[in-house]
Amino acid sequence: MGFTVTSSRSGSTPEPSSAVSPASNGHSPLAPSATPASYHAPAAGVSLAPLTETISLYLSPEDVRRVRDAYRFSDESHLGQFRASGEAYISHPIAVTEICAGWKLDADALMAALLHDVMEDQGVKKQELIERFGMDVADLVDGLSKLDRLEFASKAEQQAESFRKMLLAMARDVRVILIKLADRLHNMRTLGAVAPEKRRRVARETLDIYSPIAHRLGLNIIYRELQELCFQAIYPHRYEVLQRAVLSARGNRRELVSKIQETVRAALPAAGIEADVLGREKNLFGIYNKMTEQKKSFSEVLDIYGFRVVVNSQPECYLTLGTLHQLFRPVPGKFKDYIAIPKVNGYQSLHTTVVGPYGTPVEFQVRTRDMNQVAESGVAAHWLYKSSDVSLNDLQKRTHQWLQSLLDIQRQTGDSSEFLEHVKVDLFPDAVYVFTPRGKIISLPRGATPIDFSYLIHTDVGNQTVAAKVNGEFVPLRTELKSGDAVEIVTSESSRPNAQWLNFVRTGKARSEIRHYLRTVKYEESAAFGERLLASALKSIGLPMPEPTDPVWDKLARGSGARSRDEILADIGLGKRLAAVVARRFMPEGDPIATSAAQVDEATDPAATPIRIQGNEGLAVQLAPCCTPIPGDSIVAYVRLGHGLVVHTEDCPNARRQRAREPERWLDVAWDDQTSKHFTARIDVVLRQERGVLGRVAAEISAADANITHVSMQDEASSTVAVHFTVQVESRQHLAQVIRYLRRVPQVQRIIRIKG
């Protein structure tokens, strides 16, 4: 979707310059003929004529007047403010509003687009906007304003909180994100004026957050343009090289494209189908992704060009498909029916890949005109095309469900970083479509499991899940679902969520619901472990554990925003507070070692005595699945916010990499003298294939007083087999005993403990 803005914009940045401009002369096309003495006309080079012309076509004269008033206020507020390109800042709100006007957004949304930076940059209060323009406009502007003036522990926390505010405002009114996407699109179009480092940072943020949101809302034109602009900003050299290659290939393949287009255009009318046949070129970012994912060179990526066939009705889509398959041989497995089962963002089309002239694969998309409007404009089609078309209503319903899920996640989530993590998961563009026992279609992100499915049905179903059937067969709960699977969940009132589910769930709703349960129901576990951590930290600085009635607890709670002693201890157990820093708060006043309240969550004490790990702490301590530590292993622990301690073996490669990045979040730990009886260890046993050998090996493991929890096999050669055992042992010494017993089996050739 292209939008032309007449002001000269060679580059810009979201952050204004502090320079002051001289007042300009002349009159604004939107300004009334009687211009107030306090009002300044727009800066030279900024024209409002295109915006005036566009909004006059679909807004009432009264609404045009309201937009004019918002423009005057915005222009006056931004007077003297410049972009990095040197232009008057008002050019940016005008450009954003022109994009929104292209979607035919209503007057309130256009006014908010013109005013979207006045609270953030100029300190205009929300109350003033309410008095001048009404509550709806003020709420939209407030939802678009960042939280720069609040104090945060880090830039990442500030950014996450800003996103949370924006996304929650979007959940209440989708116009917030439409204006924000228009704002980000114009910033990306004019990113050339900022420093390369900032250019890459803004582009990466756009690629991670805004581009997926545009895709999720069905704004495919914006989605593709944002991807292209981000690719150009992050990898300018690769973009330039690929662009030259595509331009060169375009000339070489022109004959092929023309031949296919002429063949299809001749065949469709002969079949009684009126259609538009459009050739389309895949964007550079899509080609680059295919090259990197499939490890192909540019010359090996053949389907750079595709065709879109737009017809009048849904039956004609399938008739067109049949005609195409008569003209060209279809490629097996390359047909997708997104009309019968639309994508989660409402997209509908038939996709097929055929073998064209000279053996070149060619992709066709077949859709109706209404489907084409939704495919290009997504939720914006609600404003562009006021109709009762079923697909639009379905799209609005899906969008509403997704926005509602954001509010559900917000209610279950503790902090803004975790909320943003959940939302990013849900923005994953690929999806699978599965069926409930009653035949209802449910869409889930690729890689989703029966647990994700159960939480999407209802929170209580998810919390009480014990087993799952896929296509009538019982499967492990970590099984990845595929499109077309029929899923049935088996529940029990006595069942409760397992912390291990967090290792394989994919949806933000499932993740947030599981964490919410673990936080609330297992609060006591975290508090008990937090008390142990604090006692250890106090001992290291020579202080006893204070009594629960000690008034210092109340003082500490007030200074750190906690409600009670138990909440402080639970926060320590979950890693939200560091025990060594909280311990210093109990030191006598005036002691130079004492730490202020503002530092409670930002420091650690490397001199603290090692924390003793028993293995039965529950939620508060997790044994890392990558290295599965057991008593006797040298261990270290990572303080993971909201999760407590994650214990790794000291030689774990994952731990070494993470420790190099965040050394301040690692603590010394050691095994307690009294540990729980069962720890998981994985061993690979290579055997000569002989009758009964597996039973002999299992008998030796049992004789060593170990329990087998999982076993799988993999043929290594014609005469040997590798057997993967997951066993429960008490310690490293116990595992060594298991290995000694296994060596008594003559057919055992090699035994390896697996830590990866």
C-alpha positions in Angstrom: 0.0 0.0 0.0 1.7 3.2 -1.1 1.1 6.6 0.5 2.6 9.8 -1.0 3.4 12.7 1.3 4.3 16.0 -0.3 6.6 17.4 2.4 10.2 16.9 1.6 11.4 14.1 3.9 14.8 12.7 3.2 15.3 11.2 6.6 14.1 11.4 10.2 14.2 9.9 13.6 11.7 9.3 16.3 13.7 11.6 18.6 13.6 15.3 17.9 16.5 17.8 17.8 16.5 20.5 20.4 17.1 23.2 17.8 14.7 26.2 17.6 13.3 27.3 14.3 12.2 30.8 13.2 8.5 31.4 12.8 7.2 30.7 9.4 4.9 32.9 7.3 2.0 31.8 5.1 -1.2 30.0 5.7 -2.0 26.3 6.2 -4.4 24.6 3.8 -6.2 23.2 6.9 -6.1 26.4 8.8 -9.2 28.7 8.8 -9.0 32.0 7.0 -9.0 33.9 10.3 -5.7 32.7 11.8 -5.3 33.4 15.5 -2.4 35.6 16.4 -0.8 32.9 18.5 -1.0 30.4 15.7 2.0 29.8 13.4 1.6 28.4 9.9 3.4 25.1 9.0 7.0 25.2 8.1 8.0 25.7 4.5 8.1 22.4 2.4 5.2 20.8 4.4 2.0 20.6 2.5 -1.4 19.5 3.9 -3.2 19.4 0.6 -3.1 15.6 0.1 -4.4 15.0 3.6 -7.2 17.6 3.2 -8.2 16.0 -0.1 -8.2 12.5 1.2 -10.3 13.1 4.4 -12.8 15.3 2.6 -13.8 12.3 0.5 -15.2 10.3 3.4 -15.5 12.5 6.5 -18.2 15.0 7.3 -17.4 18.7 7.3 -17.7 18.7 11.1 -15.1 15.9 11.4 -12.8 17.7 8.9 -13.0 20.8 11.2 -12.1 18.7 14.3 -9.1 17.2 12.4 -8.1 20.8 11.5 -8.3 21.8 15.1 -6.0 18.9 16.1 -3.6 19.8 13.4 -3.3 23.5 14.7 -2.7 22.3 18.2 -0.1 19.8 17.1 1.7 22.3 14.9 1.8 24.8 17.7 3.0 22.2 20.3 5.9 21.1 18.0 6.9 24.6 17.0 10.7 24.8 17.1 11.1 21.0 17.1 13.2 19.4 14.4 13.8 15.9 13.1 17.4 14.6 12.6 17.0 15.4 8.8 16.5 19.0 9.6 12.8 19.2 8.8 10.2 20.7 11.0 8.8 18.0 13.3 5.2 18.6 12.2 6.0 16.8 8.9 6.1 13.5 10.8 2.6 13.6 12.4 1.2 14.8 9.0 2.8 11.8 7.2 1.5 9.4 9.9 -2.0 10.8 9.6 -1.9 10.5 5.8 -1.2 6.7 6.2 -4.1 6.4 8.6 -6.4 8.4 6.2 -5.5 5.9 3.5 -7.2 3.3 5.7 -10.2 5.6 6.1 -9.8 5.7 9.9 -12.3 7.9 11.7 -11.8 11.4 12.8 -10.8 10.5 16.4 -8.1 8.2 15.1 -6.8 10.9 12.7 -6.7 13.5 15.5 -4.8 11.1 17.7 -2.3 10.5 14.8 -1.7 14.2 14.6 -1.3 14.5 18.3 0.5 11.2 19.0 3.8 12.9 20.2 2.5 15.9 22.1 2.3 14.1 25.4 5.6 12.3 25.0 7.8 15.1 23.5 6.1 18.3 24.7 4.7 17.4 28.1 1.1 18.1 27.2 -1.1 16.7 30.0 -3.9 14.2 29.2 -6.4 16.4 31.0 -5.7 19.2 28.5 -6.4 16.8 25.6 -9.6 15.6 27.2 -10.8 19.2 27.6 -9.9 20.2 24.0 -10.6 17.0 22.0 -12.6 14.6 24.2 -11.9 11.4 26.1 -11.6 9.1 23.1 -8.9 11.1 21.5 -7.0 11.5 24.8 -7.1 7.8 25.5 -5.7 7.0 22.1 -2.9 9.5 22.5 -2.1 8.2 26.0 -2.0 4.6 24.7 0.5 5.7 22.1 2.7 7.6 24.5 5.8 5.9 25.9 6.9 5.9 29.6 10.2 7.8 29.2 9.6 9.9 32.3 9.3 7.0 34.8 12.4 5.5 36.4 13.3 1.9 35.4 16.1 -0.4 36.4 17.2 -0.8 32.8 16.5 0.3 29.2 15.1 -3.2 28.5 12.6 -2.9 31.4 11.6 0.5 30.2 11.0 -0.7 26.6 9.1 -3.8 27.8 6.8 -1.6 30.0 6.2 0.8 27.1 5.2 -2.2 24.9 2.9 -3.5 27.6 1.2 -0.2 27.9 0.7 0.1 24.1 -0.5 -3.5 23.6 -3.0 -3.2 26.5 -4.3 0.0 25.0 -4.5 -1.8 21.7 -6.5 -4.6 23.3 -9.1 -2.0 24.3 -9.0 -0.1 21.0 -7.3 -1.6 17.9 -6.9 1.9 16.4 -3.9 2.4 18.8 -1.8 -0.2 17.1 -2.9 1.0 13.6 -1.7 4.5 14.4 1.5 3.1 16.0 2.2 1.0 12.9 1.7 4.1 10.7 4.1 5.9 13.0 6.7 3.2 12.8 6.3 2.8 9.0 7.1 6.5 8.5 10.0 6.3 10.9 11.4 3.3 9.0 10.9 5.0 5.6 13.0 8.0 6.8 15.6 6.1 8.9 18.5 7.3 6.8 19.2 10.4 8.9 20.1 8.5 12.1 23.4 6.9 13.1 24.0 3.3 11.8 24.0 1.8 15.3 20.6 3.4 16.2 19.3 2.5 12.7 20.0 -1.2 13.3 18.5 -1.1 16.8 15.3 0.5 15.6 15.1 -1.9 12.7 15.7 -4.9 14.9 12.9 -3.8 17.3 10.6 -3.3 14.3 11.4 -6.8 13.0 10.8 -8.4 16.4 7.6 -6.6 17.4 5.9 -4.3 14.9 6.3 -6.4 11.8 4.8 -9.5 13.4 1.9 -7.4 14.8 1.2 -6.1 11.3 1.2 -9.7 10.1 -1.0 -10.9 12.9 -3.6 -8.1 12.1 -3.5 -9.0 8.4 -1.8 -5.8 7.3 0.3 -7.6 4.7 1.4 -4.6 2.6 2.7 -2.9 5.8 4.2 -6.2 7.0 6.1 -6.7 3.8 7.3 -3.1 3.6 8.5 -3.1 7.2 10.4 -6.4 6.6 12.1 -4.9 3.5 13.1 -1.7 5.3 14.4 -3.6 8.3 16.5 -5.9 6.0 17.9 -2.8 4.3 18.8 -1.1 7.7 20.3 -4.2 9.4 22.1 -5.7 6.4 22.7 -2.8 3.9 25.4 -4.6 2.0 23.4 -7.9 1.6 20.3 -5.9 0.6 22.3 -4.1 -2.1 23.9 -7.3 -3.5 20.5 -9.2 -3.5 18.7 -6.2 -5.1 21.2 -6.2 -8.0 20.8 -9.9 -8.5 17.0 -9.7 -8.6 17.2 -6.8 -11.1 19.5 -8.9 -13.3 17.3 -12.0 -13.0 14.2 -9.9 -13.8 15.4 -9.3 -17.3 16.4 -12.9 -17.8 13.0 -14.2 -16.7 10.8 -11.6 -18.3 10.0 -13.9 -21.2 9.0 -16.8 -18.9 6.7 -14.5 -16.8 5.0 -13.1 -20.0 4.5 -16.6 -21.4 2.8 -17.9 -18.2 0.7 -14.8 -17.9 -0.5 -14.9 -21.5 -1.3 -18.6 -21.2 -3.4 -18.2 -18.1 -5.2 -15.0 -19.3 -6.3 -16.9 -22.5 -7.4 -20.1 -20.6 -9.6 -18.6 -17.9 -12.1 -16.8 -20.1 -12.4 -20.0 -22.2 -13.5 -21.7 -18.9 -16.1 -18.9 -18.3 -14.0 -17.2 -15.6 -13.6 -13.4 -15.4 -10.3 -12.8 -13.6 -7.4 -10.4 -13.1 -4.0 -12.2 -13.5 -1.2 -10.3 -11.7 2.5 -11.2 -11.7 4.2 -10.5 -8.4 7.8 -10.6 -7.3 8.7 -11.9 -3.9 10.3 -9.3 -1.6 14.0 -9.3 -1.0 13.6 -10.3 2.7 11.6 -13.3 1.7 14.2 -14.4 -0.8 17.0 -13.8 1.8 15.2 -15.9 4.4 14.7 -18.8 1.9 18.4 -18.6 1.0 19.5 -18.7 4.7 17.0 -21.3 5.9 17.4 -23.7 3.0 21.2 -22.9 2.6 20.7 -22.1 -1.1 22.4 -19.7 -3.4 20.4 -17.0 -5.2 20.6 -19.0 -8.5 19.0 -22.0 -6.7 16.0 -20.0 -5.5 13.7 -20.4 -8.5 10.3 -19.2 -7.3 11.2 -15.5 -7.1 8.1 -14.8 -9.2 4.5 -15.8 -8.5 1.1 -15.0 -9.9 -2.1 -13.8 -8.2 -5.5 -14.6 -9.8 -8.4 -12.5 -8.5 -11.9 -13.8 -9.3 -15.4 -12.7 -8.5 -16.7 -15.6 -6.3 -15.5 -18.4 -4.1 -16.7 -21.3 -6.4 -14.6 -19.6 -9.2 -11.5 -20.0 -7.0 -11.8 -23.8 -7.2 -12.7 -23.7 -10.8 -9.6 -21.6 -11.5 -7.5 -24.1 -9.6 -8.7 -26.9 -11.8 -8.0 -24.8 -14.9 -4.4 -24.1 -13.7 -3.8 -27.8 -13.0 -4.9 -28.6 -16.5 -2.5 -26.1 -17.9 0.5 -27.0 -15.7 1.5 -30.1 -13.8 1.0 -29.4 -10.0 3.8 -30.1 -7.6 2.7 -32.8 -5.1 2.4 -31.5 -1.5 2.5 -27.9 -2.6 -1.3 -27.2 -2.4 -2.8 -25.3 0.6 -6.5 -24.4 1.0 -6.6 -21.2 3.2 -10.2 -20.6 2.0 -11.7 -23.6 3.9 -9.3 -23.0 6.8 -8.3 -19.3 7.0 -5.0 -18.3 8.6 -5.3 -16.8 12.1 -5.1 -13.2 10.7 -8.1 -13.8 8.4 -6.1 -14.5 5.2 -7.9 -16.6 2.6 -6.5 -17.9 -0.7 -5.8 -21.1 -2.5 -2.0 -21.7 -2.9 -0.6 -24.1 -5.5 2.8 -24.6 -7.0 3.0 -25.9 -10.6 5.8 -26.8 -13.0 5.9 -24.0 -15.6 7.8 -23.7 -18.9 11.4 -25.0 -18.9 10.7 -26.9 -15.6 10.6 -23.8 -13.4 8.3 -24.0 -10.3 5.7 -21.2 -10.3 3.4 -20.3 -7.4 -0.2 -19.2 -7.9 -2.5 -17.6 -5.3 -6.2 -17.7 -6.2 -8.7 -15.5 -4.2 -11.9 -13.4 -4.6 -11.8 -9.6 -4.6 -13.1 -9.4 -1.1 -10.4 -11.9 0.1 -7.9 -9.7 -1.7 -9.0 -6.6 0.2 -8.7 -8.5 3.5 -5.3 -10.0 2.5 -3.9 -6.5 1.8 -5.6 -4.5 4.6 -6.4 -7.0 7.3 -8.4 -5.4 10.2 -8.1 -2.0 8.4 -10.6 -3.5 5.9 -13.2 -2.9 8.6 -12.8 0.9 8.0 -11.9 0.6 4.3 -14.9 -1.5 3.3 -18.0 -1.2 5.5 -19.8 -4.3 4.4 -21.5 -7.4 6.0 -19.2 -9.8 4.3 -18.8 -12.9 6.4 -15.0 -13.0 6.1 -14.7 -9.5 7.6 -16.9 -10.5 10.5 -14.8 -13.6 11.1 -11.6 -11.6 10.9 -12.9 -9.1 13.5 -13.9 -12.0 15.7 -10.4 -13.6 15.5 -8.8 -10.3 16.1 -11.0 -9.6 19.1 -10.1 -13.1 20.6 -6.4 -12.4 20.2 -6.7 -9.0 21.8 -8.7 -10.5 24.6 -6.0 -13.0 25.1 -3.6 -10.1 25.7 -5.7 -9.0 28.6 -5.9 -12.5 30.0 -2.1 -12.8 29.8 -1.8 -9.4 31.5 -3.9 -10.6 34.5 -1.7 -13.6 35.0 1.7 -12.0 34.4 3.9 -10.5 37.1 6.2 -8.1 35.2 6.4 -6.3 31.8 9.3 -8.3 30.5 7.5 -11.6 31.0 4.4 -10.1 29.4 6.4 -9.1 26.3 7.9 -12.6 26.2 4.4 -14.2 26.1 3.2 -11.7 23.4 6.3 -12.4 21.2 5.5 -16.1 21.4 1.9 -15.5 20.2 3.2 -13.3 17.3 5.0 -16.2 15.8 3.6 -16.1 12.3 3.3 -19.8 11.4 0.3 -21.8 12.6 -1.2 -25.3 12.7 -4.9 -26.0 12.6 -6.3 -28.8 14.8 -9.8 -30.1 15.6 -11.7 -30.4 18.9 -13.7 -33.7 19.5 -16.7 -31.7 18.2 -15.0 -30.7 15.0 -14.3 -27.1 15.8 -11.1 -25.7 14.2 -8.5 -24.3 16.6 -5.4 -22.4 15.4 -2.1 -22.8 17.4 1.5 -21.6 16.7 3.7 -24.1 15.0 5.3 -26.4 17.6 2.3 -26.2 20.0 1.5 -29.2 22.2 -1.7 -30.7 23.7 -1.0 -28.5 26.8 -1.3 -25.4 24.6 -4.5 -26.8 23.2 -6.0 -27.5 26.6 -5.3 -24.0 27.9 -6.8 -22.5 24.8 -10.0 -24.4 25.5 -10.2 -23.3 29.1 -7.8 -22.5 32.0 -9.4 -25.2 34.2 -9.0 -27.8 31.4 -5.3 -26.9 31.2 -4.7 -27.0 34.9 -6.3 -30.4 35.2 -4.8 -32.1 32.2 -3.4 -35.6 32.8 -3.2 -37.1 29.3 -4.0 -36.4 25.6 -5.3 -38.3 22.7 -4.3 -37.3 19.1 -6.3 -39.0 16.4 -7.6 -41.5 18.9 -4.2 -42.5 20.2 -2.6 -41.6 23.6 0.5 -39.4 23.1 3.0 -37.7 25.4 1.9 -34.2 26.5 5.0 -32.7 24.8 4.0 -34.1 21.4 4.0 -31.3 18.7 0.6 -31.1 17.0 0.3 -31.1 13.2 -2.4 -29.5 11.0 -5.4 -31.8 10.8 -4.9 -33.6 14.1 -8.0 -34.3 16.2 -7.1 -33.6 19.8 -8.9 -34.8 23.0 -7.8 -33.9 26.5 -8.2 -36.2 29.5 -8.6 -34.3 32.8 -8.6 -35.1 36.5 -9.7 -32.9 39.4 -6.6 -34.0 41.4 -4.2 -33.1 38.6 -2.2 -29.8 38.8 0.2 -28.0 36.4 3.8 -29.2 36.2 6.7 -26.8 36.1 8.3 -29.0 33.4 5.5 -28.0 31.0 7.2 -24.6 30.6 9.9 -26.4 28.7 7.7 -27.3 25.8 4.5 -25.1 25.7 4.4 -22.6 22.9 1.5 -20.2 23.4 1.7 -17.1 25.7 -1.6 -18.0 27.3 -0.5 -21.5 28.4 2.9 -20.2 29.6 1.3 -17.3 31.6 -1.4 -19.6 33.1 1.1 -22.2 34.2 3.4 -19.6 35.8 0.5 -17.9 37.5 -0.5 -21.2 39.1 3.0 -22.1 40.1 3.5 -18.6 41.6 0.3 -18.6 43.6 -0.2 -22.3 44.6 3.4 -23.0 45.3 4.1 -19.7 47.0 5.0 -21.5 50.3 7.7 -23.4 48.6 9.3 -20.3 47.3 9.1 -18.5 50.7 10.6 -21.5 52.5 13.5 -21.6 50.0 13.9 -17.9 50.2 14.2 -18.1 53.9 17.1 -20.6 53.5 18.8 -18.3 51.0 18.5 -15.3 53.3 19.7 -17.2 56.3 22.8 -18.3 54.4 23.4 -14.7 53.2 23.0 -13.3 56.7 25.4 -15.9 58.1 28.0 -14.9 55.6 28.0 -11.3 57.0 27.8 -12.5 60.7 24.2 -11.7 61.4 21.5 -14.0 62.8 18.1 -14.6 61.1 15.7 -11.9 62.5 12.5 -13.1 64.1 9.3 -12.8 62.1 8.1 -10.0 64.5 11.2 -7.9 64.0 10.1 -4.4 63.0 12.9 -4.3 60.3 10.7 -6.6 58.2 8.0 -3.9 58.0 10.5 -1.2 57.2 12.1 -3.4 54.5 8.7 -4.2 53.0 7.7 -0.5 52.8 11.0 0.5 51.3 10.9 -2.2 48.5 7.2 -2.2 47.6 6.5 -5.7 49.2 3.3 -6.4 51.2 4.7 -8.7 53.8 7.7 -10.7 55.1 6.5 -13.8 53.3 6.4 -11.9 50.0 10.0 -10.7 50.5 11.1 -14.3 51.2 9.1 -15.6 48.2 10.7 -13.0 45.9 14.1 -14.2 47.1 13.1 -17.8 46.4 11.9 -16.8 42.9 15.0 -14.8 42.1 13.2 -11.4 42.0 15.4 -10.2 44.9 18.9 -11.3 45.7 19.4 -12.7 49.2 22.8 -11.1 49.7 21.4 -7.6 49.1 18.4 -8.1 51.3 20.7 -9.4 54.0 22.6 -6.1 54.0 19.4 -4.2 54.9 19.5 -5.8 58.3 22.9 -4.3 59.1 23.0 -1.5 61.7 22.2 2.0 60.2 25.2 3.9 59.2 27.2 0.8 58.3 29.0 1.5 55.0 28.3 -1.9 53.7 24.5 -1.5 53.9 22.7 -1.1 50.6 19.9 1.4 49.8 16.3 0.2 48.9 16.8 1.2 45.3 19.7 -1.3 45.0 17.8 -4.3 46.5 17.3 -6.0 43.1 20.5 -4.8 41.4 23.5 -6.2 43.3 24.9 -9.4 44.7 27.6 -10.5 47.1 30.2 -12.8 45.6 31.6 -13.5 49.1 28.4 -15.1 50.3 28.6 -18.7 51.4 27.4 -21.4 48.9 23.7 -22.1 48.9 22.9 -25.7 49.9 20.8 -27.6 47.4 18.7 -30.5 48.6 16.8 -31.2 45.3 13.3 -31.2 46.9 12.8 -27.4 46.9 10.1 -27.7 44.2 9.5 -24.6 42.1 12.2 -22.5 43.8 15.0 -24.6 42.5 15.1 -26.2 39.0 17.8 -28.7 37.8 18.8 -27.6 34.3 17.5 -30.2 31.7 20.5 -29.4 29.5 23.1 -31.0 31.9 20.9 -32.8 34.5 23.1 -32.3 37.6 23.1 -34.9 40.3 24.6 -34.9 43.9 28.4 -35.3 43.5 28.6 -33.0 40.4 30.3 -29.6 40.8 27.4 -27.2 40.4 26.6 -23.5 39.9 23.3 -21.7 39.9 21.7 -18.9 37.8 19.2 -16.5 39.4 16.4 -16.5 36.8 13.8 -13.8 37.4 10.5 -15.2 38.4 11.8 -18.8 38.4 14.2 -19.0 41.3 17.5 -20.8 40.9 18.4 -22.9 37.9 21.2 -25.3 38.8 23.8 -26.4 36.2 26.9 -28.6 36.3 30.0 -26.4 36.4 31.2 -27.7 33.1 27.8 -27.2 31.3 28.5 -25.3 28.0 25.1 -23.4 28.3 26.1 -22.3 31.8 29.5 -21.0 30.7 28.0 -19.0 27.8 25.3 -17.5 30.0 27.7 -16.8 32.9 30.0 -14.8 30.5 27.0 -12.7 29.5 25.5 -12.1 33.0 28.0 -12.9 35.7 26.2 -10.9 38.3 23.2 -13.3 38.3 25.3 -16.4 39.2 25.7 -17.8 42.7 27.9 -20.4 44.3 25.9 -23.5 45.3 26.8 -26.9 46.8 24.9 -30.1 47.5 23.4 -30.4 51.0 24.4 -33.4 53.1 20.8 -34.5 53.0 19.5 -34.6 49.5 16.2 -36.0 48.0 16.5 -39.7 46.9 15.7 -39.4 43.2 17.6 -37.5 40.6 17.4 -37.9 36.8 20.5 -39.0 34.8 20.8 -40.0 31.2 23.1 -42.7 29.9 23.8 -44.2 26.4 24.7 -47.9 26.3 26.0 -49.4 23.0 25.3 -53.1 22.8 25.9 -56.0 20.5 22.6 -57.1 19.1 21.8 -60.5 20.7 18.6 -62.1 21.9 17.6 -61.1 25.4 20.4 -58.5 25.9 18.0 -55.6 26.6 16.3 -57.6 29.4 19.8 -58.4 30.9 20.8 -54.7 30.9 17.5 -53.7 32.5 17.9 -56.3 35.1 21.4 -55.0 36.0 20.1 -51.4 36.4 17.4 -52.7 38.7 20.0 -54.8 40.6 21.9 -51.5 41.2 18.8 -50.2 42.9 18.0 -47.6 40.1 14.7 -47.0 38.4 14.3 -46.7 34.6 11.9 -43.9 33.6 12.5 -43.9 29.9 14.2 -46.0 27.2 14.7 -45.6 23.5 16.9 -47.3 20.9 18.8 -46.3 17.8 20.6 -48.7 15.4 24.2 -47.8 15.0 25.3 -50.6 12.7 24.1 -54.0 11.6 25.5 -55.6 14.7 25.1 -52.9 17.4 22.4 -50.8 18.9 22.5 -47.6 21.0 20.1 -47.7 23.9 19.2 -44.4 25.6 18.2 -44.8 29.3 16.8 -42.2 31.6 17.3 -43.5 35.1 16.7 -42.3 38.7 19.7 -42.3 41.0 20.6 -40.9 44.4 24.0 -39.4 43.5 27.1 -39.5 41.3 28.4 -42.5 43.3 25.1 -44.3 42.8 25.3 -43.6 39.0 28.9 -45.0 39.0 27.5 -48.2 40.7 24.9 -48.5 37.9 27.6 -48.2 35.3 29.8 -50.9 37.1 26.8 -53.3 37.1 26.2 -52.7 33.4 29.9 -53.5 32.6 29.2 -57.0 33.9 27.1 -57.6 30.7 29.4 -59.1 28.1 27.5 -57.5 25.2 28.0 -53.9 26.5 30.6 -52.2 24.4 30.4 -48.5 25.6 28.6 -46.5 28.3 28.4 -42.7 28.2 26.7 -40.3 30.6 24.8 -37.8 28.5 24.7 -34.1 29.7 23.5 -32.4 26.5 
